Amino acid sequence: MSSATWRNVFTYNKYTQIAARALRASLKEEQRVIAEKRGLTILRYQHWENGQGGPQVRGLR
């Protein structure tokens, strides 16, 4: 697939997501588990009021 072709179908972020998923799937079990842990994203946020930060809340992936 030429670079111009995939740009008509996917955004760059979607393209890299698909490529990363394919690469992780091709790894052996031990390396695949390590790679999947690196891809985990966790959101933390806190509500600020009157210049004071509240407790941090851990969101979902």
PDB file with one MODEL, atoms N, CA, C and O in Angstrom:
MODEL        1
ATOM      1  N   MET A   1       0.862  -1.178   0.000  1.00  0.00           N
ATOM      2  CA  MET A   1       0.000   0.000   0.000  1.00  0.00           C
ATOM      3  C   MET A   1       0.903   1.234   0.000  1.00  0.00           C
ATOM      4  O   MET A   1       1.743   1.394   0.886  1.00  0.00           O
ATOM      5  N   SER A   2       0.733   2.071  -0.957  1.00  0.00           N
ATOM      6  CA  SER A   2       1.551   3.278  -1.016  1.00  0.00           C
ATOM      7  C   SER A   2       1.102   4.262   0.058  1.00  0.00           C
ATOM      8  O   SER A   2      -0.007   4.162   0.584  1.00  0.00           O
ATOM      9  N   SER A   3       1.968   5.201   0.373  1.00  0.00           N
ATOM     10  CA  SER A   3       1.632   6.158   1.431  1.00  0.00           C
ATOM     11  C   SER A   3       0.421   7.009   1.068  1.00  0.00           C
ATOM     12  O   SER A   3      -0.347   7.391   1.951  1.00  0.00           O
ATOM     13  N   ALA A   4       0.238   7.308  -0.199  1.00  0.00           N
ATOM     14  CA  ALA A   4      -0.916   8.116  -0.602  1.00  0.00           C
ATOM     15  C   ALA A   4      -2.214   7.330  -0.474  1.00  0.00           C
ATOM     16  O   ALA A   4      -3.263   7.909  -0.190  1.00  0.00           O
ATOM     17  N   THR A   5      -2.156   6.019  -0.681  1.00  0.00           N
ATOM     18  CA  THR A   5      -3.365   5.192  -0.636  1.00  0.00           C
ATOM     19  C   THR A   5      -3.937   5.101   0.770  1.00  0.00           C
ATOM     20  O   THR A   5      -5.138   5.298   0.956  1.00  0.00           O
ATOM     21  N   TRP A   6      -3.100   4.806   1.767  1.00  0.00           N
ATOM     22  CA  TRP A   6      -3.642   4.651   3.117  1.00  0.00           C
ATOM     23  C   TRP A   6      -4.177   5.964   3.660  1.00  0.00           C
ATOM     24  O   TRP A   6      -5.075   5.962   4.502  1.00  0.00           O
ATOM     25  N   ARG A   7      -3.643   7.079   3.196  1.00  0.00           N
ATOM     26  CA  ARG A   7      -4.133   8.379   3.677  1.00  0.00           C
ATOM     27  C   ARG A   7      -5.552   8.665   3.212  1.00  0.00           C
ATOM     28  O   ARG A   7      -6.264   9.446   3.843  1.00  0.00           O
ATOM     29  N   ASN A   8      -5.970   8.050   2.126  1.00  0.00           N
ATOM     30  CA  ASN A   8      -7.343   8.211   1.661  1.00  0.00           C
ATOM     31  C   ASN A   8      -8.325   7.426   2.517  1.00  0.00           C
ATOM     32  O   ASN A   8      -9.518   7.729   2.532  1.00  0.00           O
ATOM     33  N   VAL A   9      -7.830   6.416   3.231  1.00  0.00           N
ATOM     34  CA  VAL A   9      -8.702   5.522   3.989  1.00  0.00           C
ATOM     35  C   VAL A   9      -8.628   5.785   5.494  1.00  0.00           C
ATOM     36  O   VAL A   9      -9.658   5.799   6.166  1.00  0.00           O
ATOM     37  N   PHE A  10      -7.414   5.997   6.034  1.00  0.00           N
ATOM     38  CA  PHE A  10      -7.204   6.124   7.476  1.00  0.00           C
ATOM     39  C   PHE A  10      -6.543   7.455   7.813  1.00  0.00           C
ATOM     40  O   PHE A  10      -5.871   8.068   6.984  1.00  0.00           O
ATOM     41  N   THR A  11      -6.753   7.879   9.049  1.00  0.00           N
ATOM     42  CA  THR A  11      -5.925   8.957   9.574  1.00  0.00           C
ATOM     43  C   THR A  11      -4.587   8.338   9.965  1.00  0.00           C
ATOM     44  O   THR A  11      -4.479   7.117  10.071  1.00  0.00           O
ATOM     45  N   TYR A  12      -3.580   9.159  10.178  1.00  0.00           N
ATOM     46  CA  TYR A  12      -2.270   8.640  10.570  1.00  0.00           C
ATOM     47  C   TYR A  12      -2.355   7.885  11.885  1.00  0.00           C
ATOM     48  O   TYR A  12      -1.742   6.828  12.029  1.00  0.00           O
ATOM     49  N   ASN A  13      -3.110   8.413  12.854  1.00  0.00           N
ATOM     50  CA  ASN A  13      -3.234   7.736  14.145  1.00  0.00           C
ATOM     51  C   ASN A  13      -3.874   6.369  14.002  1.00  0.00           C
ATOM     52  O   ASN A  13      -3.430   5.412  14.637  1.00  0.00           O
ATOM     53  N   LYS A  14      -4.904   6.260  13.185  1.00  0.00           N
ATOM     54  CA  LYS A  14      -5.562   4.972  12.965  1.00  0.00           C
ATOM     55  C   LYS A  14      -4.605   3.998  12.284  1.00  0.00           C
ATOM     56  O   LYS A  14      -4.558   2.822  12.644  1.00  0.00           O
ATOM     57  N   TYR A  15      -3.850   4.476  11.311  1.00  0.00           N
ATOM     58  CA  TYR A  15      -2.873   3.643  10.604  1.00  0.00           C
ATOM     59  C   TYR A  15      -1.827   3.087  11.567  1.00  0.00           C
ATOM     60  O   TYR A  15      -1.524   1.894  11.529  1.00  0.00           O
ATOM     61  N   THR A  16      -1.271   3.946  12.436  1.00  0.00           N
ATOM     62  CA  THR A  16      -0.262   3.469  13.380  1.00  0.00           C
ATOM     63  C   THR A  16      -0.864   2.521  14.411  1.00  0.00           C
ATOM     64  O   THR A  16      -0.192   1.595  14.864  1.00  0.00           O
ATOM     65  N   GLN A  17      -2.123   2.743  14.786  1.00  0.00           N
ATOM     66  CA  GLN A  17      -2.797   1.837  15.715  1.00  0.00           C
ATOM     67  C   GLN A  17      -2.937   0.441  15.099  1.00  0.00           C
ATOM     68  O   GLN A  17      -2.696  -0.560  15.774  1.00  0.00           O
ATOM     69  N   ILE A  18      -3.319   0.371  13.844  1.00  0.00           N
ATOM     70  CA  ILE A  18      -3.463  -0.914  13.155  1.00  0.00           C
ATOM     71  C   ILE A  18      -2.105  -1.603  13.013  1.00  0.00           C
ATOM     72  O   ILE A  18      -1.993  -2.808  13.233  1.00  0.00           O
ATOM     73  N   ALA A  19      -1.079  -0.840  12.645  1.00  0.00           N
ATOM     74  CA  ALA A  19       0.256  -1.405  12.489  1.00  0.00           C
ATOM     75  C   ALA A  19       0.797  -1.920  13.818  1.00  0.00           C
ATOM     76  O   ALA A  19       1.413  -2.985  13.861  1.00  0.00           O
ATOM     77  N   ALA A  20       0.576  -1.183  14.897  1.00  0.00           N
ATOM     78  CA  ALA A  20       1.044  -1.610  16.218  1.00  0.00           C
ATOM     79  C   ALA A  20       0.326  -2.874  16.670  1.00  0.00           C
ATOM     80  O   ALA A  20       0.947  -3.771  17.241  1.00  0.00           O
ATOM     81  N   ARG A  21      -0.977  -2.952  16.420  1.00  0.00           N
ATOM     82  CA  ARG A  21      -1.744  -4.143  16.789  1.00  0.00           C
ATOM     83  C   ARG A  21      -1.232  -5.371  16.027  1.00  0.00           C
ATOM     84  O   ARG A  21      -1.104  -6.452  16.602  1.00  0.00           O
ATOM     85  N   ALA A  22      -0.943  -5.203  14.742  1.00  0.00           N
ATOM     86  CA  ALA A  22      -0.425  -6.308  13.931  1.00  0.00           C
ATOM     87  C   ALA A  22       0.951  -6.745  14.423  1.00  0.00           C
ATOM     88  O   ALA A  22       1.244  -7.940  14.469  1.00  0.00           O
ATOM     89  N   LEU A  23       1.793  -5.785  14.788  1.00  0.00           N
ATOM     90  CA  LEU A  23       3.120  -6.115  15.293  1.00  0.00           C
ATOM     91  C   LEU A  23       3.035  -6.858  16.619  1.00  0.00           C
ATOM     92  O   LEU A  23       3.718  -7.864  16.808  1.00  0.00           O
ATOM     93  N   ARG A  24       2.200  -6.371  17.544  1.00  0.00           N
ATOM     94  CA  ARG A  24       2.057  -7.049  18.838  1.00  0.00           C
ATOM     95  C   ARG A  24       1.522  -8.467  18.665  1.00  0.00           C
ATOM     96  O   ARG A  24       1.942  -9.379  19.377  1.00  0.00           O
ATOM     97  N   ALA A  25       0.604  -8.658  17.729  1.00  0.00           N
ATOM     98  CA  ALA A  25       0.034  -9.986  17.494  1.00  0.00           C
ATOM     99  C   ALA A  25       1.072 -10.951  16.935  1.00  0.00           C
ATOM    100  O   ALA A  25       0.943 -12.162  17.116  1.00  0.00           O
ATOM    101  N   SER A  26       2.094 -10.443  16.264  1.00  0.00           N
ATOM    102  CA  SER A  26       3.109 -11.309  15.667  1.00  0.00           C
ATOM    103  C   SER A  26       4.217 -11.691  16.647  1.00  0.00           C
ATOM    104  O   SER A  26       5.036 -12.556  16.337  1.00  0.00           O
ATOM    105  N   LEU A  27       4.257 -11.069  17.812  1.00  0.00           N
ATOM    106  CA  LEU A  27       5.305 -11.358  18.789  1.00  0.00           C
ATOM    107  C   LEU A  27       5.041 -12.669  19.519  1.00  0.00           C
ATOM    108  O   LEU A  27       3.905 -13.135  19.603  1.00  0.00           O
ATOM    109  N   LYS A  28       6.122 -13.255  20.046  1.00  0.00           N
ATOM    110  CA  LYS A  28       5.974 -14.434  20.896  1.00  0.00           C
ATOM    111  C   LYS A  28       5.296 -14.009  22.190  1.00  0.00           C
ATOM    112  O   LYS A  28       5.288 -12.827  22.533  1.00  0.00           O
ATOM    113  N   GLU A  29       4.732 -14.964  22.901  1.00  0.00           N
ATOM    114  CA  GLU A  29       3.882 -14.684  24.062  1.00  0.00           C
ATOM    115  C   GLU A  29       4.557 -13.755  25.077  1.00  0.00           C
ATOM    116  O   GLU A  29       3.953 -12.769  25.500  1.00  0.00           O
ATOM    117  N   GLU A  30       5.781 -14.051  25.468  1.00  0.00           N
ATOM    118  CA  GLU A  30       6.455 -13.256  26.505  1.00  0.00           C
ATOM    119  C   GLU A  30       6.657 -11.804  26.062  1.00  0.00           C
ATOM    120  O   GLU A  30       6.374 -10.876  26.819  1.00  0.00           O
ATOM    121  N   GLN A  31       7.142 -11.614  24.842  1.00  0.00           N
ATOM    122  CA  GLN A  31       7.357 -10.262  24.337  1.00  0.00           C
ATOM    123  C   GLN A  31       6.026  -9.547  24.088  1.00  0.00           C
ATOM    124  O   GLN A  31       5.937  -8.330  24.254  1.00  0.00           O
ATOM    125  N   ARG A  32       5.001 -10.291  23.693  1.00  0.00           N
ATOM    126  CA  ARG A  32       3.686  -9.700  23.436  1.00  0.00           C
ATOM    127  C   ARG A  32       3.089  -9.123  24.713  1.00  0.00           C
ATOM    128  O   ARG A  32       2.526  -8.028  24.698  1.00  0.00           O
ATOM    129  N   VAL A  33       3.210  -9.857  25.822  1.00  0.00           N
ATOM    130  CA  VAL A  33       2.676  -9.382  27.101  1.00  0.00           C
ATOM    131  C   VAL A  33       3.391  -8.104  27.536  1.00  0.00           C
ATOM    132  O   VAL A  33       2.753  -7.163  28.009  1.00  0.00           O
ATOM    133  N   ILE A  34       4.700  -8.071  27.378  1.00  0.00           N
ATOM    134  CA  ILE A  34       5.478  -6.877  27.742  1.00  0.00           C
ATOM    135  C   ILE A  34       5.056  -5.684  26.880  1.00  0.00           C
ATOM    136  O   ILE A  34       4.893  -4.577  27.392  1.00  0.00           O
ATOM    137  N   ALA A  35       4.880  -5.906  25.578  1.00  0.00           N
ATOM    138  CA  ALA A  35       4.478  -4.827  24.668  1.00  0.00           C
ATOM    139  C   ALA A  35       3.072  -4.326  24.983  1.00  0.00           C
ATOM    140  O   ALA A  35       2.816  -3.125  24.903  1.00  0.00           O
ATOM    141  N   GLU A  36       2.163  -5.224  25.340  1.00  0.00           N
ATOM    142  CA  GLU A  36       0.797  -4.807  25.670  1.00  0.00           C
ATOM    143  C   GLU A  36       0.764  -3.959  26.935  1.00  0.00           C
ATOM    144  O   GLU A  36      -0.039  -3.031  27.032  1.00  0.00           O
ATOM    145  N   LYS A  37       1.623  -4.259  27.905  1.00  0.00           N
ATOM    146  CA  LYS A  37       1.682  -3.448  29.130  1.00  0.00           C
ATOM    147  C   LYS A  37       2.152  -2.029  28.824  1.00  0.00           C
ATOM    148  O   LYS A  37       1.683  -1.074  29.442  1.00  0.00           O
ATOM    149  N   ARG A  38       3.076  -1.888  27.874  1.00  0.00           N
ATOM    150  CA  ARG A  38       3.556  -0.550  27.498  1.00  0.00           C
ATOM    151  C   ARG A  38       2.462   0.266  26.833  1.00  0.00           C
ATOM    152  O   ARG A  38       2.479   1.495  26.907  1.00  0.00           O
ATOM    153  N   GLY A  39       1.514  -0.392  26.187  1.00  0.00           N
ATOM    154  CA  GLY A  39       0.452   0.303  25.487  1.00  0.00           C
ATOM    155  C   GLY A  39      -0.711   0.710  26.364  1.00  0.00           C
ATOM    156  O   GLY A  39      -1.638   1.368  25.891  1.00  0.00           O
ATOM    157  N   LEU A  40      -0.685   0.333  27.635  1.00  0.00           N
ATOM    158  CA  LEU A  40      -1.780   0.638  28.549  1.00  0.00           C
ATOM    159  C   LEU A  40      -1.762   2.123  28.919  1.00  0.00           C
ATOM    160  O   LEU A  40      -0.716   2.666  29.277  1.00  0.00           O
ATOM    161  N   THR A  41      -2.899   2.762  28.833  1.00  0.00           N
ATOM    162  CA  THR A  41      -3.018   4.180  29.156  1.00  0.00           C
ATOM    163  C   THR A  41      -4.014   4.350  30.293  1.00  0.00           C
ATOM    164  O   THR A  41      -5.123   3.819  30.240  1.00  0.00           O
ATOM    165  N   ILE A  42      -3.621   5.079  31.305  1.00  0.00           N
ATOM    166  CA  ILE A  42      -4.501   5.321  32.443  1.00  0.00           C
ATOM    167  C   ILE A  42      -4.658   6.828  32.607  1.00  0.00           C
ATOM    168  O   ILE A  42      -3.683   7.577  32.548  1.00  0.00           O
ATOM    169  N   LEU A  43      -5.875   7.250  32.808  1.00  0.00           N
ATOM    170  CA  LEU A  43      -6.187   8.667  32.959  1.00  0.00           C
ATOM    171  C   LEU A  43      -6.360   8.995  34.436  1.00  0.00           C
ATOM    172  O   LEU A  43      -7.059   8.291  35.165  1.00  0.00           O
ATOM    173  N   ARG A  44      -5.719  10.064  34.863  1.00  0.00           N
ATOM    174  CA  ARG A  44      -5.928  10.577  36.219  1.00  0.00           C
ATOM    175  C   ARG A  44      -6.357  12.030  36.098  1.00  0.00           C
ATOM    176  O   ARG A  44      -5.850  12.767  35.252  1.00  0.00           O
ATOM    177  N   TYR A  45      -7.280  12.434  36.936  1.00  0.00           N
ATOM    178  CA  TYR A  45      -7.717  13.825  36.914  1.00  0.00           C
ATOM    179  C   TYR A  45      -8.090  14.253  38.321  1.00  0.00           C
ATOM    180  O   TYR A  45      -8.327  13.421  39.198  1.00  0.00           O
ATOM    181  N   GLN A  46      -8.140  15.550  38.523  1.00  0.00           N
ATOM    182  CA  GLN A  46      -8.581  16.074  39.806  1.00  0.00           C
ATOM    183  C   GLN A  46      -9.364  17.358  39.569  1.00  0.00           C
ATOM    184  O   GLN A  46      -9.059  18.134  38.663  1.00  0.00           O
ATOM    185  N   HIS A  47     -10.351  17.558  40.379  1.00  0.00           N
ATOM    186  CA  HIS A  47     -11.223  18.726  40.292  1.00  0.00           C
ATOM    187  C   HIS A  47     -10.612  19.846  41.130  1.00  0.00           C
ATOM    188  O   HIS A  47     -10.312  19.659  42.309  1.00  0.00           O
ATOM    189  N   TRP A  48     -10.433  21.012  40.509  1.00  0.00           N
ATOM    190  CA  TRP A  48      -9.883  22.173  41.201  1.00  0.00           C
ATOM    191  C   TRP A  48     -11.005  23.153  41.495  1.00  0.00           C
ATOM    192  O   TRP A  48     -11.855  23.429  40.649  1.00  0.00           O
ATOM    193  N   GLU A  49     -10.985  23.673  42.719  1.00  0.00           N
ATOM    194  CA  GLU A  49     -11.985  24.657  43.112  1.00  0.00           C
ATOM    195  C   GLU A  49     -11.322  25.684  44.020  1.00  0.00           C
ATOM    196  O   GLU A  49     -10.672  25.324  45.001  1.00  0.00           O
ATOM    197  N   ASN A  50     -11.485  26.959  43.695  1.00  0.00           N
ATOM    198  CA  ASN A  50     -10.901  28.068  44.464  1.00  0.00           C
ATOM    199  C   ASN A  50      -9.389  27.925  44.623  1.00  0.00           C
ATOM    200  O   ASN A  50      -8.844  28.224  45.686  1.00  0.00           O
ATOM    201  N   GLY A  51      -8.718  27.472  43.581  1.00  0.00           N
ATOM    202  CA  GLY A  51      -7.267  27.348  43.612  1.00  0.00           C
ATOM    203  C   GLY A  51      -6.749  26.144  44.364  1.00  0.00           C
ATOM    204  O   GLY A  51      -5.535  25.997  44.505  1.00  0.00           O
ATOM    205  N   GLN A  52      -7.610  25.284  44.850  1.00  0.00           N
ATOM    206  CA  GLN A  52      -7.198  24.085  45.592  1.00  0.00           C
ATOM    207  C   GLN A  52      -7.573  22.834  44.797  1.00  0.00           C
ATOM    208  O   GLN A  52      -8.697  22.692  44.317  1.00  0.00           O
ATOM    209  N   GLY A  53      -6.611  21.947  44.677  1.00  0.00           N
ATOM    210  CA  GLY A  53      -6.857  20.695  43.965  1.00  0.00           C
ATOM    211  C   GLY A  53      -7.470  19.665  44.894  1.00  0.00           C
ATOM    212  O   GLY A  53      -7.058  19.525  46.046  1.00  0.00           O
ATOM    213  N   GLY A  54      -8.446  18.955  44.387  1.00  0.00           N
ATOM    214  CA  GLY A  54      -9.066  17.881  45.144  1.00  0.00           C
ATOM    215  C   GLY A  54      -8.263  16.600  44.998  1.00  0.00           C
ATOM    216  O   GLY A  54      -7.162  16.612  44.448  1.00  0.00           O
ATOM    217  N   PRO A  55      -8.808  15.504  45.484  1.00  0.00           N
ATOM    218  CA  PRO A  55      -8.090  14.226  45.363  1.00  0.00           C
ATOM    219  C   PRO A  55      -8.020  13.783  43.896  1.00  0.00           C
ATOM    220  O   PRO A  55      -8.920  14.063  43.104  1.00  0.00           O
ATOM    221  N   GLN A  56      -6.936  13.090  43.556  1.00  0.00           N
ATOM    222  CA  GLN A  56      -6.800  12.572  42.199  1.00  0.00           C
ATOM    223  C   GLN A  56      -7.737  11.389  42.016  1.00  0.00           C
ATOM    224  O   GLN A  56      -7.849  10.525  42.886  1.00  0.00           O
ATOM    225  N   VAL A  57      -8.396  11.365  40.888  1.00  0.00           N
ATOM    226  CA  VAL A  57      -9.303  10.274  40.552  1.00  0.00           C
ATOM    227  C   VAL A  57      -8.693   9.522  39.385  1.00  0.00           C
ATOM    228  O   VAL A  57      -8.276  10.123  38.395  1.00  0.00           O
ATOM    229  N   ARG A  58      -8.646   8.220  39.505  1.00  0.00           N
ATOM    230  CA  ARG A  58      -8.073   7.391  38.456  1.00  0.00           C
ATOM    231  C   ARG A  58      -9.188   6.916  37.543  1.00  0.00           C
ATOM    232  O   ARG A  58     -10.099   6.213  37.980  1.00  0.00           O
ATOM    233  N   GLY A  59      -9.115   7.296  36.283  1.00  0.00           N
ATOM    234  CA  GLY A  59     -10.133   6.929  35.309  1.00  0.00           C
ATOM    235  C   GLY A  59      -9.812   5.621  34.619  1.00  0.00           C
ATOM    236  O   GLY A  59      -8.808   4.972  34.910  1.00  0.00           O
ATOM    237  N   LEU A  60     -10.669   5.255  33.716  1.00  0.00           N
ATOM    238  CA  LEU A  60     -10.485   4.031  32.958  1.00  0.00           C
ATOM    239  C   LEU A  60      -9.544   4.246  31.802  1.00  0.00           C
ATOM    240  O   LEU A  60      -9.190   5.379  31.475  1.00  0.00           O
ATOM    241  N   ARG A  61      -9.154   3.193  31.206  1.00  0.00           N
ATOM    242  CA  ARG A  61      -8.253   3.169  30.077  1.00  0.00           C
ATOM    243  C   ARG A  61      -8.781   3.944  28.927  1.00  0.00           C
ATOM    244  O   ARG A  61      -8.131   4.022  27.884  1.00  0.00           O
TER     245      ARG A  61
ENDMDL
END
